[in-house]
Amino acid sequence: KKHIVWLTEEIMFIESQLDLSNKQIGESIALLQSIPGIGSLTACYLLAYLPELYSANGKQLAALAGLAPINRDSGNYRGKRFIQGGRAPLRKALYMSAVPGVRFNPDLKRFYAHLRAKGKSAKVALVAVMRKIVLLAASVLKRRKPWVDLTQNSLT
């Protein structure tokens, strides 16, 4: 009987921990969805494939997501930079959120236009936007405050 009582208490404790965890995950998903361009699926991918969002810095996050440029140099040869490695499913989800992000998020739209004006190709600029989305997501989750469009006048 003591063992049954102990098991029942453990089950209740684990269920309370699961409820708390589900509440925190729901809040995190809502915070991530406050960023224009990030939907529920991308938010879930970010939380599932990149749990380091809360603790890692920007370069580490870019490398973990497979968005850090890797050089192909040898001696005097300077090859083209490319991205690889990291977590491929996350990278695919980020690409699919970068495309509408460039259209509907004013910050990302301005950033993309700036890169294109500097002569970067469309895909290179989109990868830079993907990296910026990861950094925005990390910032929102660390501050625990939703994304705010700073381009709009807050007094109106």
N, C-alpha and C positions, 0 to 999 in steps of 0.2 A: 504494500500500500504506500510506503514511503517513496518507493521508486516511481509509482504512478503519479503521486503528488508532485515529485520533482520534475518529471517529464511534462506534466501539465503546465507547471510554472515556466519551464524552458520554452515550451511552445508559445505561451502567451508573450514572453519576452521577445522571442524572435518575430512574432507577428507585429508587435509594436514597433520593432526596429524596421521591419519592412514597410509599414505604414509611413513612418518618418522618412525613410529613404524615397518612397514614391512621391511624397509631398515635395521633397527637395528637388527631385528630378523634374517634377512638373513645373516648379518655379524656375528652374534653370532653362527648360524648354521655352517657357513664356518669355524669359529675358532674351534668349537668343532670337526668338521670332520678332522681337521689337526692332531688329535690324532689317531694313528693307532689303529683300533678296534672299533672306534665310527663311525657309519654310519649316514645317514640322519635321519632314524627313531629313533635311540637312541638319537641323538641330539635334535630332536623334543620332545621326552619324557622327557629329562632332563630339557628343557626350560619350558615345560608345567607343569610337576609334581613337579618340584623343583625350583620355582622362587627365593628361598632363596640362590641360588648358588652365587649371587653377594655379600651377606652380612654375611652369617652364617660362623661359624668356622667348622673345620673338624669333631669334635664330634657331633655337632648339625646336620650337613649334613648327617652323618652316621645314626643317630637316625631317621631323617626324611625319609631317604630312606629305613629304616628297616634293616640296615646292622650292627647295634651296637649289640655286644653280650650281651645277658641277662642271668643272672645266675639263677639257681634254687637251692638255698641253704636254709637250715633250721637247725639251731643248729650246730651239728658236721657234718651233711650231706652236702657233696659238690657234687651237681649235675652237669650234663653236660651243657655247655653253648650252647645257640641256638639263632637264629635271628627270629624276628617276628615283627609285627606292621609296622609302616611306610606306605609307599605307594607301595602296591603290584605290580601294573602295571609297575612302574619304576624299581622295583627290578627284575622283569622278563626281562625287556629290558636290564638292566645292566648285567644280567647273559648271555644273548645272545651276548653281546658285549665283555664280559670277555673271552669267549672261543676263538674267533679269536684274541683277544688282546694278549693272552698268546702266540699265535703262531707268530704274526707278529710285535708286539711292543717289541723292545729289552729291554726296562726298565721293562715292565710287565713280560716278559719271564724270565729275571734274578730274579725278585722278586718271581715269582712262583716257580722257581727251588730252590731258597734258602729256601722257606717254606717247600717244599717237602723234601729237604735234612735234614731239622730239624725234620722230622717225622710227619708233619701235613698231614691229609688226603687230597685227591684231592678236595673235596667239600669245606673244610675249607679254603684251599689255594685259591680257586676260589672266595669265599666270600671276602677274604682279597684283592684280585685283583679288585673285584667290588668296594670295598671301595676306593681303590687307584684311580680307574677311576673317581669316583666322585670328589676326591680331585684334580686330574689333571684338570678336567673340570672346577672346581671352580677357580683354579689358572690361567688357560688360559683366562677365561672370565674376571677375575679381572684385569689381566695385559693387556688385549685386544691385545695380540700378539699370533701368532700360536705356536703350540707345536714344539719343536726342539729336535732332537735326539742328546743328548750330548755324546753318545758313539762314534760317527763318528768324525774323525778329521776334524775340520772346515777349515784347511789350504789347504786341497786337493781340 
